[in-house]
């Protein structure tokens, strides 16, 4: 054990820089693929954890045998994003399949436990040959991918101190199982809600662009924004604002993105005060104003 711990201590700074590099790299890879994770965090095991693992396993001969000295945890908003991220990891890293595990598949359907995808990875040849990465060439790392609700289960499981159903008192086991089932159902329902919102946005956009469509759609954050960015009358008004002031209605700065929901909420509240609660009423009100000024 002493030689392993000594190697760990001698390489600790490199493990730390490796974890930071991996976190930054994975964040860039996900953003480039249009995926915004809930969180991405990296860590290096501490000395005490390494010592406990060596004692528990009893099979490690050198520090490189411990595959999770460096770890990165990716928490997604939705469970269907786990597989999307997994494909990116598989294409961008060398994956040690033998030591990786998909706990979603390994857990029996009648048992409870946290669901997570664990990959043991190392840099691909292309990346490890880069000058800034040559000292990471033989380093491995564990990448955990799970949804925020799967993470919630893991935290609850950790807090209670129970890792398997065998450890749980019989009279509490049913409560654990019900909770696990509820979290899985919630994960599925959040995916359905996400899909419904996308479908609704697409439907509203098509109706706004269709001159013959009945715009009896209630105003909400989605229908309001789709109307603003798709309506011909709003474009005419924006062009006039540009002509008169030199500024466009569509000018958006970084501060707008931070406060966007606040702006939309305030606009909807003001429109509601004037009893404008549908897209058609908003459209008619703007057309009346245009006729008044022209």
C-alpha positions in Angstrom: 0.0 0.0 0.0 2.8 2.4 0.8 4.2 2.5 -2.7 0.7 3.1 -4.1 0.0 6.0 -1.7 3.4 7.5 -2.4 2.7 7.4 -6.2 -0.7 9.0 -5.6 0.8 11.8 -3.5 3.6 12.4 -6.1 1.0 12.7 -8.9 -1.7 14.5 -7.0 -1.2 17.8 -8.8 -1.4 16.1 -12.1 -4.6 14.3 -11.1 -6.0 17.6 -10.1 -5.2 19.3 -13.4 -6.5 16.3 -15.3 -9.8 16.5 -13.5 -10.1 20.2 -14.3 -9.2 19.6 -17.9 -11.8 16.8 -18.3 -14.5 18.9 -16.8 -13.8 21.7 -19.2 -13.5 19.3 -22.2 -16.8 17.5 -21.4 -18.6 20.8 -20.9 -17.4 22.0 -24.3 -18.3 18.8 -26.0 -21.9 18.9 -24.6 -22.4 22.5 -25.6 -21.1 21.9 -29.1 -23.7 19.1 -29.4 -26.5 21.4 -28.1 -26.8 19.7 -24.7 -26.9 21.9 -21.5 -26.3 19.7 -18.5 -27.7 20.5 -15.1 -24.2 20.3 -13.7 -20.7 18.9 -14.4 -18.4 18.4 -11.5 -15.0 16.8 -11.2 -13.0 15.6 -8.2 -9.9 13.7 -7.2 -10.2 11.0 -4.5 -8.6 12.0 -1.2 -5.8 10.0 0.4 -8.2 8.4 3.0 -10.6 7.2 0.3 -7.7 5.7 -1.7 -6.4 3.8 1.4 -9.9 2.5 2.2 -10.3 1.3 -1.3 -7.0 -0.5 -1.4 -7.8 -2.3 1.9 -11.3 -3.2 0.7 -10.3 -4.6 -2.7 -6.9 -6.0 -1.7 -6.0 -6.6 -5.4 -4.3 -3.3 -6.4 -0.6 -3.5 -7.2 -0.1 0.1 -8.5 -2.0 3.4 -8.5 -2.9 3.0 -12.2 -5.0 -0.1 -11.2 -7.4 2.3 -9.4 -9.6 3.5 -12.2 -11.6 6.2 -10.4 -8.9 8.3 -8.8 -10.2 11.1 -11.0 -14.0 11.3 -11.4 -16.4 13.5 -13.4 -20.1 13.5 -12.6 -22.6 14.7 -15.2 -26.1 15.4 -14.0 -28.7 15.9 -16.7 -32.1 17.6 -16.5 -33.8 14.6 -18.2 -33.1 10.9 -18.2 -33.3 10.6 -22.0 -30.2 12.9 -22.2 -28.1 10.3 -20.4 -27.9 8.1 -23.6 -27.2 11.2 -25.7 -24.3 12.1 -23.6 -23.1 8.5 -23.5 -22.8 8.5 -27.3 -20.6 11.6 -27.1 -18.4 10.1 -24.4 -18.0 6.9 -26.5 -17.0 8.8 -29.6 -14.6 11.2 -27.9 -12.8 9.0 -25.4 -11.4 5.5 -25.2 -13.9 3.6 -23.0 -12.8 0.7 -20.9 -15.9 -1.4 -21.4 -14.8 -4.2 -19.1 -14.7 -1.9 -16.1 -17.6 0.3 -17.1 -21.1 -0.4 -15.8 -24.6 0.6 -16.7 -26.5 0.3 -13.4 -29.8 1.0 -15.2 -29.4 -2.4 -16.9 -27.7 -4.3 -14.1 -30.4 -3.6 -11.5 -33.2 -6.2 -11.4 -36.6 -4.8 -12.2 -38.0 -5.9 -8.8 -35.1 -4.3 -6.8 -34.5 -0.7 -5.9 -31.3 1.3 -6.1 -29.9 4.3 -7.9 -29.6 4.2 -11.6 -26.5 5.6 -13.2 -24.2 5.0 -16.1 -20.5 4.7 -15.1 -17.8 4.9 -17.8 -14.1 4.3 -17.2 -12.3 6.3 -19.8 -8.9 7.6 -20.9 -8.0 10.2 -23.6 -8.2 9.1 -27.2 -4.9 8.8 -29.1 -5.6 12.1 -30.9 -6.0 14.0 -27.6 -3.3 12.3 -25.6 -0.8 13.1 -28.3 -1.4 16.8 -28.0 1.5 18.6 -26.3 -0.7 19.8 -23.3 -2.0 16.3 -22.7 1.0 14.1 -23.0 1.4 13.7 -19.2 -2.2 12.4 -19.0 -1.5 9.6 -21.5 -2.0 6.7 -19.1 -4.5 8.3 -16.8 -8.0 6.9 -16.4 -11.1 8.5 -15.0 -14.6 7.5 -14.0 -17.4 9.4 -15.7 -20.8 9.1 -14.1 -23.9 10.2 -16.0 -27.4 10.4 -14.4 -30.5 12.5 -14.4 -31.2 15.0 -11.6 -33.9 12.7 -10.2 -31.6 9.7 -10.3 -29.1 11.9 -8.5 -31.8 12.7 -5.9 -32.2 8.9 -5.3 -28.5 8.5 -4.9 -28.3 11.3 -2.4 -31.2 9.8 -0.4 -29.7 6.4 -0.6 -26.3 7.8 0.7 -28.0 9.8 3.4 -29.8 6.7 4.8 -26.7 4.6 4.6 -28.3 1.8 2.7 -26.8 0.6 -0.5 -28.9 -2.5 -1.3 -32.3 -3.8 -0.5 -30.7 -6.6 1.6 -29.5 -4.0 4.1 -33.0 -2.4 4.5 -35.3 -3.5 7.3 -38.2 -5.5 5.8 -40.9 -3.1 7.0 -39.1 -0.1 5.3 -38.3 -1.9 2.0 -41.7 -1.3 0.6 -41.4 2.4 1.2 -38.0 2.5 -0.6 -39.5 0.6 -3.6 -42.5 2.9 -3.9 -40.2 6.0 -3.8 -37.9 4.5 -6.4 -40.9 3.8 -8.6 -42.2 7.4 -8.1 -38.9 8.9 -9.2 -38.8 6.8 -12.3 -42.3 7.8 -13.2 -41.5 11.4 -12.6 -38.4 11.1 -14.9 -40.6 9.8 -17.6 -43.3 12.5 -17.1 -40.7 15.3 -17.3 -39.6 13.9 -20.7 -43.3 13.9 -21.8 -43.7 17.5 -20.6 -40.6 18.5 -22.5 -41.9 16.9 -25.7 -45.3 18.5 -25.2 -43.8 22.0 -24.8 -41.7 21.5 -28.0 -44.9 20.3 -29.9 -46.9 23.3 -28.5 -44.2 25.8 -29.5 -44.1 24.4 -33.1 -47.9 24.4 -33.3 -48.2 28.0 -32.1 -45.4 29.1 -34.6 -47.3 27.5 -37.5 -50.6 29.1 -36.5 -49.0 32.6 -36.2 -47.4 32.3 -39.6 -50.7 31.1 -41.2 -52.7 34.2 -42.2 -55.9 32.1 -42.3 -55.4 30.6 -38.9 -57.7 31.5 -36.0 -55.4 33.0 -33.3 -57.6 32.1 -30.3 -54.5 30.9 -28.5 -54.2 31.9 -24.8 -51.2 34.2 -24.2 -48.4 32.5 -22.2 -44.6 32.8 -22.4 -44.4 30.5 -25.4 -47.3 31.9 -27.5 -46.2 35.5 -26.6 -42.7 35.0 -27.8 -43.6 33.1 -30.9 -46.0 35.9 -31.9 -43.4 38.6 -31.4 -40.9 36.8 -33.5 -43.2 35.5 -36.2 -45.9 38.2 -36.6 -45.8 40.4 -39.7 -47.4 43.4 -37.9 -44.7 43.3 -35.2 -42.1 43.3 -38.0 -43.7 46.4 -39.5 -43.7 48.2 -36.1 -40.1 47.2 -35.5 -39.0 48.6 -38.9 -40.7 51.9 -38.0 -39.0 52.0 -34.6 -35.7 51.4 -36.5 -36.4 54.2 -38.9 -37.4 56.7 -36.1 -34.8 55.8 -33.5 -32.0 53.8 -35.1 -32.7 50.9 -32.8 -34.6 47.7 -33.6 -37.2 46.0 -31.5 -35.2 42.8 -31.8 -32.0 44.2 -30.2 -31.1 41.9 -27.4 -28.1 42.2 -25.0 -26.7 39.8 -22.5 -28.7 41.4 -19.7 -32.0 40.5 -21.6 -31.2 36.8 -21.6 -30.6 36.9 -17.8 -33.9 38.8 -17.2 -35.9 37.4 -20.1 -38.4 35.6 -18.0 -39.0 38.7 -15.9 -39.6 40.8 -19.0 -42.1 38.3 -20.5 -43.9 38.0 -17.1 -44.2 41.7 -16.8 -45.5 42.0 -20.4 -48.1 39.3 -19.9 -49.3 40.9 -16.6 -49.7 44.3 -18.3 -51.6 42.7 -21.2 -53.9 40.9 -18.8 -54.7 44.2 -17.1 -56.1 45.4 -20.4 -57.9 42.1 -20.8 -55.7 41.0 -23.7 -55.4 37.3 -23.0 -55.2 35.7 -26.4 -52.9 36.1 -29.4 -55.9 37.3 -31.5 -56.6 40.1 -29.1 -53.0 41.2 -29.1 -52.8 41.0 -32.9 -56.0 43.1 -33.2 -54.8 45.7 -30.6 -51.5 46.2 -32.5 -53.3 46.5 -35.8 -55.6 49.2 -34.3 -52.6 51.1 -33.1 -51.0 50.9 -36.5 -54.1 52.2 -38.2 -54.3 55.0 -35.7 -50.7 56.2 -36.4 -50.9 55.7 -40.2 
